[in-house]
Amino acid sequence: MEKQRNKKGSLPIGVRIIGIIIAVLAAAYGLYAGMGNSTGNFDGEMQIFALDVGQGDSFFIISPNGKTMLIDSGESSNSKQIEQFIREKGVRQLDVVIGSHTHSDHVGSMPYLLDAFDVGKYVMSEAGLETRIQKRINAVLEEKDIPCSYVWAGDVIDWDSDCKVTVLSPVPEFDEYSKTDWNEWSLIMRVEYANHSMIFTGDATVRSEQAAMLNDEKYLFDADVLKVPHHGSTTSSSLGFLEAVSPEYAIISVGKGNSYGHPDYDTIQKLKQVNAEIYRTDELGTINIVFSADDIKITY
């Protein structure tokens, strides 16, 4: 059989095959490396997603440097939905996971999600440690050796060098927090990037709002965006608190046709009184808040 000659300037077939294999392996390595702790560069933007989890809370955040944070996780029935949303963003590791307080509509999916992803650390308030859901969370934290931090007002959560996450509540000195109402122990946090900020509140009550404002510098509450406490319930969102935050945008995470009547009419009126633009997950679905150097964009 006559051997086929190589065309002028072409490499032997064996060399070409080896080259193809090397190129494929290099591409695969690059893809793998890009799916680790960082999801890539976001052109100077922070992406905040208020996930539509019905009558509950779940916020997924990607920093400009690709660092990830999950604040709350809705009910256990939201587990697969949240996992799919995060994975569709190319994420396989959650750098920081935060449980605002130990009610199932906020941390119900935590055991599943903590197990499904590589997790850098878990953050919570030091309350509700004996609840059934928290025991399940603790079991996963222990099994996967995930560090857990209890935080108080004044603490700064280490997440991304270009962003700041400051805890405003609970206040250690406030001894009137209910021992049974975990809403009062909800973490109130300020997330900042590029001169923009958002206040996260869990289900914080009027009492915990007031205690936080007495304890912290007032400027810390002034923010562009507010996650309205407790789905717009009358137990929260005092006018004094809303005036201190003075948000341009108010995000209400709430279930359509819920039995609690959330958000309450009075809460909506107070938000209008402080001239906040209101966005509701029961009406709009998942809401995307984007902080860039120049402005804030909200889409849904």
KEDREN-509207 format. One record per residue (C-alpha): y, x, z. Coordinates in steps of 0.5 Angstrom, whole numbers, padded with zeros to 4 digits. Last residue first. Example, Ala and Ser with C-alpha at 12.3 -4.5 7.8 and 13.67 -1.06 7.14 Angstrom:
! KEDREN-509207
<site><Y>-0002</Y><X>0027</X><Z>0014</Z></site>
<site><Y>-0009</Y><X>0025</X><Z>0016</Z></site>
This chain:
! KEDREN-509207
<site><Y>0082</Y><X>-0074</X><Z>0073</Z></site>
<site><Y>0088</Y><X>-0070</X><Z>0073</Z></site>
<site><Y>0093</Y><X>-0067</X><Z>0078</Z></site>
<site><Y>0098</Y><X>-0061</X><Z>0076</Z></site>
<site><Y>0102</Y><X>-0057</X><Z>0081</Z></site>
<site><Y>0107</Y><X>-0052</X><Z>0078</Z></site>
<site><Y>0109</Y><X>-0045</X><Z>0076</Z></site>
<site><Y>0104</Y><X>-0040</X><Z>0079</Z></site>
<site><Y>0099</Y><X>-0045</X><Z>0078</Z></site>
<site><Y>0096</Y><X>-0050</X><Z>0083</Z></site>
<site><Y>0091</Y><X>-0055</X><Z>0080</Z></site>
<site><Y>0089</Y><X>-0061</X><Z>0083</Z></site>
<site><Y>0083</Y><X>-0064</X><Z>0080</Z></site>
<site><Y>0081</Y><X>-0072</X><Z>0082</Z></site>
<site><Y>0074</Y><X>-0074</X><Z>0082</Z></site>
<site><Y>0074</Y><X>-0082</X><Z>0081</Z></site>
<site><Y>0080</Y><X>-0085</X><Z>0079</Z></site>
<site><Y>0080</Y><X>-0092</X><Z>0083</Z></site>
<site><Y>0076</Y><X>-0091</X><Z>0089</Z></site>
<site><Y>0078</Y><X>-0083</X><Z>0089</Z></site>
<site><Y>0085</Y><X>-0085</X><Z>0090</Z></site>
<site><Y>0091</Y><X>-0081</X><Z>0088</Z></site>
<site><Y>0098</Y><X>-0083</X><Z>0091</Z></site>
<site><Y>0105</Y><X>-0080</X><Z>0090</Z></site>
<site><Y>0108</Y><X>-0079</X><Z>0096</Z></site>
<site><Y>0115</Y><X>-0082</X><Z>0097</Z></site>
<site><Y>0115</Y><X>-0081</X><Z>0105</Z></site>
<site><Y>0116</Y><X>-0089</X><Z>0105</Z></site>
<site><Y>0110</Y><X>-0090</X><Z>0100</Z></site>
<site><Y>0106</Y><X>-0086</X><Z>0104</Z></site>
<site><Y>0108</Y><X>-0091</X><Z>0110</Z></site>
<site><Y>0106</Y><X>-0097</X><Z>0106</Z></site>
<site><Y>0099</Y><X>-0094</X><Z>0104</Z></site>
<site><Y>0098</Y><X>-0093</X><Z>0111</Z></site>
<site><Y>0100</Y><X>-0100</X><Z>0113</Z></site>
<site><Y>0096</Y><X>-0103</X><Z>0107</Z></site>
<site><Y>0089</Y><X>-0099</X><Z>0110</Z></site>
<site><Y>0086</Y><X>-0095</X><Z>0105</Z></site>
<site><Y>0080</Y><X>-0097</X><Z>0107</Z></site>
<site><Y>0078</Y><X>-0104</X><Z>0109</Z></site>
<site><Y>0072</Y><X>-0102</X><Z>0113</Z></site>
<site><Y>0067</Y><X>-0105</X><Z>0109</Z></site>
<site><Y>0068</Y><X>-0101</X><Z>0103</Z></site>
<site><Y>0070</Y><X>-0104</X><Z>0096</Z></site>
<site><Y>0070</Y><X>-0097</X><Z>0092</Z></site>
<site><Y>0069</Y><X>-0092</X><Z>0097</Z></site>
<site><Y>0075</Y><X>-0087</X><Z>0099</Z></site>
<site><Y>0078</Y><X>-0080</X><Z>0099</Z></site>
<site><Y>0085</Y><X>-0081</X><Z>0099</Z></site>
<site><Y>0090</Y><X>-0076</X><Z>0096</Z></site>
<site><Y>0097</Y><X>-0076</X><Z>0097</Z></site>
<site><Y>0102</Y><X>-0072</X><Z>0093</Z></site>
<site><Y>0109</Y><X>-0070</X><Z>0094</Z></site>
<site><Y>0107</Y><X>-0069</X><Z>0101</Z></site>
<site><Y>0112</Y><X>-0069</X><Z>0107</Z></site>
<site><Y>0108</Y><X>-0066</X><Z>0112</Z></site>
<site><Y>0112</Y><X>-0067</X><Z>0118</Z></site>
<site><Y>0114</Y><X>-0074</X><Z>0115</Z></site>
<site><Y>0107</Y><X>-0076</X><Z>0114</Z></site>
<site><Y>0106</Y><X>-0073</X><Z>0122</Z></site>
<site><Y>0111</Y><X>-0077</X><Z>0124</Z></site>
<site><Y>0109</Y><X>-0083</X><Z>0121</Z></site>
<site><Y>0102</Y><X>-0083</X><Z>0124</Z></site>
<site><Y>0097</Y><X>-0082</X><Z>0119</Z></site>
<site><Y>0091</Y><X>-0084</X><Z>0123</Z></site>
<site><Y>0087</Y><X>-0089</X><Z>0127</Z></site>
<site><Y>0090</Y><X>-0094</X><Z>0121</Z></site>
<site><Y>0085</Y><X>-0091</X><Z>0116</Z></site>
<site><Y>0087</Y><X>-0088</X><Z>0110</Z></site>
<site><Y>0080</Y><X>-0085</X><Z>0108</Z></site>
<site><Y>0080</Y><X>-0082</X><Z>0115</Z></site>
<site><Y>0086</Y><X>-0077</X><Z>0114</Z></site>
<site><Y>0090</Y><X>-0077</X><Z>0108</Z></site>
<site><Y>0089</Y><X>-0070</X><Z>0104</Z></site>
<site><Y>0096</Y><X>-0068</X><Z>0103</Z></site>
<site><Y>0099</Y><X>-0064</X><Z>0098</Z></site>
<site><Y>0106</Y><X>-0061</X><Z>0097</Z></site>
<site><Y>0106</Y><X>-0058</X><Z>0104</Z></site>
<site><Y>0110</Y><X>-0058</X><Z>0110</Z></site>
<site><Y>0105</Y><X>-0058</X><Z>0116</Z></site>
<site><Y>0106</Y><X>-0050</X><Z>0117</Z></site>
<site><Y>0113</Y><X>-0051</X><Z>0117</Z></site>
<site><Y>0113</Y><X>-0054</X><Z>0124</Z></site>
<site><Y>0110</Y><X>-0048</X><Z>0128</Z></site>
<site><Y>0104</Y><X>-0050</X><Z>0131</Z></site>
<site><Y>0102</Y><X>-0053</X><Z>0138</Z></site>
<site><Y>0106</Y><X>-0060</X><Z>0138</Z></site>
<site><Y>0104</Y><X>-0061</X><Z>0131</Z></site>
<site><Y>0097</Y><X>-0060</X><Z>0133</Z></site>
<site><Y>0097</Y><X>-0065</X><Z>0139</Z></site>
<site><Y>0101</Y><X>-0070</X><Z>0135</Z></site>
<site><Y>0096</Y><X>-0070</X><Z>0129</Z></site>
<site><Y>0090</Y><X>-0070</X><Z>0134</Z></site>
<site><Y>0093</Y><X>-0076</X><Z>0138</Z></site>
<site><Y>0094</Y><X>-0080</X><Z>0131</Z></site>
<site><Y>0087</Y><X>-0078</X><Z>0129</Z></site>
<site><Y>0084</Y><X>-0073</X><Z>0125</Z></site>
<site><Y>0078</Y><X>-0076</X><Z>0120</Z></site>
<site><Y>0078</Y><X>-0069</X><Z>0116</Z></site>
<site><Y>0085</Y><X>-0067</X><Z>0115</Z></site>
<site><Y>0086</Y><X>-0062</X><Z>0109</Z></site>
<site><Y>0093</Y><X>-0060</X><Z>0108</Z></site>
<site><Y>0095</Y><X>-0057</X><Z>0101</Z></site>
<site><Y>0100</Y><X>-0051</X><Z>0099</Z></site>
<site><Y>0104</Y><X>-0048</X><Z>0094</Z></site>
<site><Y>0108</Y><X>-0042</X><Z>0094</Z></site>
<site><Y>0103</Y><X>-0039</X><Z>0090</Z></site>
<site><Y>0097</Y><X>-0040</X><Z>0094</Z></site>
<site><Y>0096</Y><X>-0044</X><Z>0101</Z></site>
<site><Y>0091</Y><X>-0048</X><Z>0104</Z></site>
<site><Y>0093</Y><X>-0051</X><Z>0111</Z></site>
<site><Y>0087</Y><X>-0054</X><Z>0115</Z></site>
<site><Y>0086</Y><X>-0060</X><Z>0120</Z></site>
<site><Y>0079</Y><X>-0059</X><Z>0123</Z></site>
<site><Y>0077</Y><X>-0066</X><Z>0126</Z></site>
<site><Y>0076</Y><X>-0066</X><Z>0133</Z></site>
<site><Y>0079</Y><X>-0072</X><Z>0134</Z></site>
<site><Y>0074</Y><X>-0075</X><Z>0129</Z></site>
<site><Y>0068</Y><X>-0073</X><Z>0133</Z></site>
<site><Y>0070</Y><X>-0079</X><Z>0138</Z></site>
<site><Y>0065</Y><X>-0078</X><Z>0144</Z></site>
<site><Y>0068</Y><X>-0072</X><Z>0148</Z></site>
<site><Y>0075</Y><X>-0075</X><Z>0146</Z></site>
<site><Y>0080</Y><X>-0070</X><Z>0146</Z></site>
<site><Y>0085</Y><X>-0070</X><Z>0152</Z></site>
<site><Y>0084</Y><X>-0063</X><Z>0154</Z></site>
<site><Y>0089</Y><X>-0061</X><Z>0149</Z></site>
<site><Y>0090</Y><X>-0053</X><Z>0150</Z></site>
<site><Y>0084</Y><X>-0051</X><Z>0145</Z></site>
<site><Y>0088</Y><X>-0055</X><Z>0139</Z></site>
<site><Y>0084</Y><X>-0057</X><Z>0134</Z></site>
<site><Y>0087</Y><X>-0057</X><Z>0129</Z></site>
<site><Y>0092</Y><X>-0052</X><Z>0125</Z></site>
<site><Y>0087</Y><X>-0048</X><Z>0122</Z></site>
<site><Y>0090</Y><X>-0043</X><Z>0117</Z></site>
<site><Y>0087</Y><X>-0042</X><Z>0110</Z></site>
<site><Y>0091</Y><X>-0037</X><Z>0106</Z></site>
<site><Y>0090</Y><X>-0035</X><Z>0099</Z></site>
<site><Y>0091</Y><X>-0028</X><Z>0095</Z></site>
<site><Y>0086</Y><X>-0024</X><Z>0099</Z></site>
<site><Y>0081</Y><X>-0030</X><Z>0099</Z></site>
<site><Y>0076</Y><X>-0033</X><Z>0104</Z></site>
<site><Y>0078</Y><X>-0030</X><Z>0111</Z></site>
<site><Y>0079</Y><X>-0037</X><Z>0115</Z></site>
<site><Y>0086</Y><X>-0036</X><Z>0119</Z></site>
<site><Y>0085</Y><X>-0038</X><Z>0127</Z></site>
<site><Y>0092</Y><X>-0041</X><Z>0130</Z></site>
<site><Y>0088</Y><X>-0048</X><Z>0132</Z></site>
<site><Y>0081</Y><X>-0047</X><Z>0133</Z></site>
<site><Y>0075</Y><X>-0044</X><Z>0129</Z></site>
<site><Y>0067</Y><X>-0044</X><Z>0131</Z></site>
<site><Y>0064</Y><X>-0039</X><Z>0126</Z></site>
<site><Y>0057</Y><X>-0039</X><Z>0123</Z></site>
<site><Y>0054</Y><X>-0034</X><Z>0120</Z></site>
<site><Y>0048</Y><X>-0036</X><Z>0115</Z></site>
<site><Y>0041</Y><X>-0033</X><Z>0117</Z></site>
<site><Y>0037</Y><X>-0037</X><Z>0112</Z></site>
<site><Y>0033</Y><X>-0040</X><Z>0117</Z></site>
<site><Y>0038</Y><X>-0040</X><Z>0123</Z></site>
<site><Y>0044</Y><X>-0044</X><Z>0118</Z></site>
<site><Y>0038</Y><X>-0049</X><Z>0116</Z></site>
<site><Y>0036</Y><X>-0051</X><Z>0123</Z></site>
<site><Y>0044</Y><X>-0051</X><Z>0125</Z></site>
<site><Y>0045</Y><X>-0056</X><Z>0119</Z></site>
<site><Y>0039</Y><X>-0060</X><Z>0122</Z></site>
<site><Y>0042</Y><X>-0060</X><Z>0129</Z></site>
<site><Y>0049</Y><X>-0062</X><Z>0126</Z></site>
<site><Y>0046</Y><X>-0068</X><Z>0123</Z></site>
<site><Y>0042</Y><X>-0070</X><Z>0130</Z></site>
<site><Y>0049</Y><X>-0069</X><Z>0134</Z></site>
<site><Y>0048</Y><X>-0064</X><Z>0139</Z></site>
<site><Y>0053</Y><X>-0059</X><Z>0137</Z></site>
<site><Y>0058</Y><X>-0065</X><Z>0136</Z></site>
<site><Y>0064</Y><X>-0060</X><Z>0138</Z></site>
<site><Y>0066</Y><X>-0053</X><Z>0137</Z></site>
<site><Y>0070</Y><X>-0054</X><Z>0130</Z></site>
<site><Y>0066</Y><X>-0052</X><Z>0124</Z></site>
<site><Y>0066</Y><X>-0046</X><Z>0119</Z></site>
<site><Y>0059</Y><X>-0044</X><Z>0115</Z></site>
<site><Y>0059</Y><X>-0037</X><Z>0112</Z></site>
<site><Y>0057</Y><X>-0033</X><Z>0105</Z></site>
<site><Y>0052</Y><X>-0038</X><Z>0103</Z></site>
<site><Y>0047</Y><X>-0037</X><Z>0097</Z></site>
<site><Y>0046</Y><X>-0045</X><Z>0095</Z></site>
<site><Y>0041</Y><X>-0050</X><Z>0095</Z></site>
<site><Y>0039</Y><X>-0049</X><Z>0103</Z></site>
<site><Y>0046</Y><X>-0050</X><Z>0105</Z></site>
<site><Y>0047</Y><X>-0056</X><Z>0100</Z></site>
<site><Y>0041</Y><X>-0059</X><Z>0103</Z></site>
<site><Y>0043</Y><X>-0059</X><Z>0110</Z></site>
<site><Y>0050</Y><X>-0060</X><Z>0108</Z></site>
<site><Y>0049</Y><X>-0067</X><Z>0105</Z></site>
<site><Y>0051</Y><X>-0071</X><Z>0111</Z></site>
<site><Y>0057</Y><X>-0067</X><Z>0113</Z></site>
<site><Y>0063</Y><X>-0071</X><Z>0112</Z></site>
<site><Y>0060</Y><X>-0078</X><Z>0111</Z></site>
<site><Y>0055</Y><X>-0076</X><Z>0116</Z></site>
<site><Y>0060</Y><X>-0075</X><Z>0122</Z></site>
<site><Y>0060</Y><X>-0068</X><Z>0125</Z></site>
<site><Y>0067</Y><X>-0065</X><Z>0124</Z></site>
<site><Y>0071</Y><X>-0062</X><Z>0118</Z></site>
<site><Y>0065</Y><X>-0058</X><Z>0116</Z></site>
<site><Y>0067</Y><X>-0052</X><Z>0112</Z></site>
<site><Y>0063</Y><X>-0048</X><Z>0107</Z></site>
<site><Y>0065</Y><X>-0041</X><Z>0105</Z></site>
<site><Y>0063</Y><X>-0036</X><Z>0100</Z></site>
<site><Y>0059</Y><X>-0041</X><Z>0096</Z></site>
<site><Y>0054</Y><X>-0038</X><Z>0091</Z></site>
<site><Y>0051</Y><X>-0040</X><Z>0085</Z></site>
<site><Y>0057</Y><X>-0043</X><Z>0081</Z></site>
<site><Y>0057</Y><X>-0044</X><Z>0074</Z></site>
<site><Y>0062</Y><X>-0050</X><Z>0074</Z></site>
<site><Y>0056</Y><X>-0054</X><Z>0072</Z></site>
<site><Y>0053</Y><X>-0051</X><Z>0078</Z></site>
<site><Y>0058</Y><X>-0054</X><Z>0083</Z></site>
<site><Y>0058</Y><X>-0061</X><Z>0080</Z></site>
<site><Y>0050</Y><X>-0061</X><Z>0080</Z></site>
<site><Y>0050</Y><X>-0059</X><Z>0087</Z></site>
<site><Y>0055</Y><X>-0065</X><Z>0089</Z></site>
<site><Y>0051</Y><X>-0070</X><Z>0085</Z></site>
<site><Y>0044</Y><X>-0068</X><Z>0088</Z></site>
<site><Y>0047</Y><X>-0068</X><Z>0095</Z></site>
<site><Y>0051</Y><X>-0075</X><Z>0095</Z></site>
<site><Y>0046</Y><X>-0079</X><Z>0098</Z></site>
<site><Y>0046</Y><X>-0074</X><Z>0104</Z></site>
<site><Y>0053</Y><X>-0077</X><Z>0105</Z></site>
<site><Y>0059</Y><X>-0073</X><Z>0103</Z></site>
<site><Y>0059</Y><X>-0066</X><Z>0103</Z></site>
<site><Y>0065</Y><X>-0063</X><Z>0107</Z></site>
<site><Y>0070</Y><X>-0057</X><Z>0105</Z></site>
<site><Y>0066</Y><X>-0053</X><Z>0100</Z></site>
<site><Y>0070</Y><X>-0046</X><Z>0098</Z></site>
<site><Y>0069</Y><X>-0041</X><Z>0092</Z></site>
<site><Y>0072</Y><X>-0035</X><Z>0090</Z></site>
<site><Y>0073</Y><X>-0034</X><Z>0083</Z></site>
<site><Y>0079</Y><X>-0030</X><Z>0084</Z></site>
<site><Y>0084</Y><X>-0035</X><Z>0082</Z></site>
<site><Y>0080</Y><X>-0039</X><Z>0088</Z></site>
<site><Y>0075</Y><X>-0045</X><Z>0086</Z></site>
<site><Y>0075</Y><X>-0051</X><Z>0091</Z></site>
<site><Y>0070</Y><X>-0056</X><Z>0092</Z></site>
<site><Y>0072</Y><X>-0062</X><Z>0096</Z></site>
<site><Y>0068</Y><X>-0067</X><Z>0099</Z></site>
<site><Y>0069</Y><X>-0073</X><Z>0103</Z></site>
<site><Y>0066</Y><X>-0080</X><Z>0105</Z></site>
<site><Y>0066</Y><X>-0087</X><Z>0103</Z></site>
<site><Y>0064</Y><X>-0086</X><Z>0095</Z></site>
<site><Y>0063</Y><X>-0079</X><Z>0094</Z></site>
<site><Y>0068</Y><X>-0078</X><Z>0088</Z></site>
<site><Y>0070</Y><X>-0071</X><Z>0089</Z></site>
<site><Y>0077</Y><X>-0068</X><Z>0091</Z></site>
<site><Y>0077</Y><X>-0062</X><Z>0086</Z></site>
<site><Y>0081</Y><X>-0056</X><Z>0088</Z></site>
<site><Y>0082</Y><X>-0051</X><Z>0082</Z></site>
<site><Y>0087</Y><X>-0045</X><Z>0084</Z></site>
<site><Y>0090</Y><X>-0042</X><Z>0078</Z></site>
<site><Y>0092</Y><X>-0035</X><Z>0076</Z></site>
<site><Y>0089</Y><X>-0034</X><Z>0070</Z></site>
<site><Y>0082</Y><X>-0037</X><Z>0073</Z></site>
<site><Y>0078</Y><X>-0031</X><Z>0073</Z></site>
<site><Y>0071</Y><X>-0031</X><Z>0074</Z></site>
<site><Y>0066</Y><X>-0035</X><Z>0078</Z></site>
<site><Y>0065</Y><X>-0030</X><Z>0083</Z></site>
<site><Y>0060</Y><X>-0029</X><Z>0088</Z></site>
<site><Y>0055</Y><X>-0028</X><Z>0083</Z></site>
<site><Y>0055</Y><X>-0032</X><Z>0076</Z></site>
<site><Y>0058</Y><X>-0027</X><Z>0072</Z></site>
<site><Y>0053</Y><X>-0021</X><Z>0074</Z></site>
<site><Y>0048</Y><X>-0025</X><Z>0071</Z></site>
<site><Y>0051</Y><X>-0027</X><Z>0065</Z></site>
<site><Y>0053</Y><X>-0019</X><Z>0064</Z></site>
<site><Y>0046</Y><X>-0017</X><Z>0066</Z></site>
<site><Y>0043</Y><X>-0022</X><Z>0060</Z></site>
<site><Y>0048</Y><X>-0019</X><Z>0055</Z></site>
<site><Y>0046</Y><X>-0012</X><Z>0057</Z></site>
<site><Y>0039</Y><X>-0014</X><Z>0056</Z></site>
<site><Y>0040</Y><X>-0017</X><Z>0049</Z></site>
<site><Y>0044</Y><X>-0011</X><Z>0047</Z></site>
<site><Y>0038</Y><X>-0007</X><Z>0049</Z></site>
<site><Y>0033</Y><X>-0011</X><Z>0046</Z></site>
<site><Y>0037</Y><X>-0011</X><Z>0039</Z></site>
<site><Y>0038</Y><X>-0003</X><Z>0039</Z></site>
<site><Y>0030</Y><X>-0002</X><Z>0040</Z></site>
<site><Y>0029</Y><X>-0007</X><Z>0035</Z></site>
<site><Y>0034</Y><X>-0003</X><Z>0030</Z></site>
<site><Y>0030</Y><X>0004</X><Z>0032</Z></site>
<site><Y>0023</Y><X>0001</X><Z>0030</Z></site>
<site><Y>0026</Y><X>-0002</X><Z>0024</Z></site>
<site><Y>0029</Y><X>0005</X><Z>0021</Z></site>
<site><Y>0036</Y><X>0005</X><Z>0021</Z></site>
<site><Y>0040</Y><X>0003</X><Z>0015</Z></site>
<site><Y>0045</Y><X>0008</X><Z>0011</Z></site>
<site><Y>0041</Y><X>0007</X><Z>0004</Z></site>
<site><Y>0036</Y><X>0002</X><Z>0005</Z></site>
<site><Y>0030</Y><X>0004</X><Z>0008</Z></site>
<site><Y>0024</Y><X>0005</X><Z>0003</Z></site>
<site><Y>0018</Y><X>0000</X><Z>0004</Z></site>
<site><Y>0011</Y><X>0004</X><Z>0004</Z></site>
<site><Y>0007</Y><X>0003</X><Z>-0002</Z></site>
<site><Y>0000</Y><X>0000</X><Z>0000</Z></site>
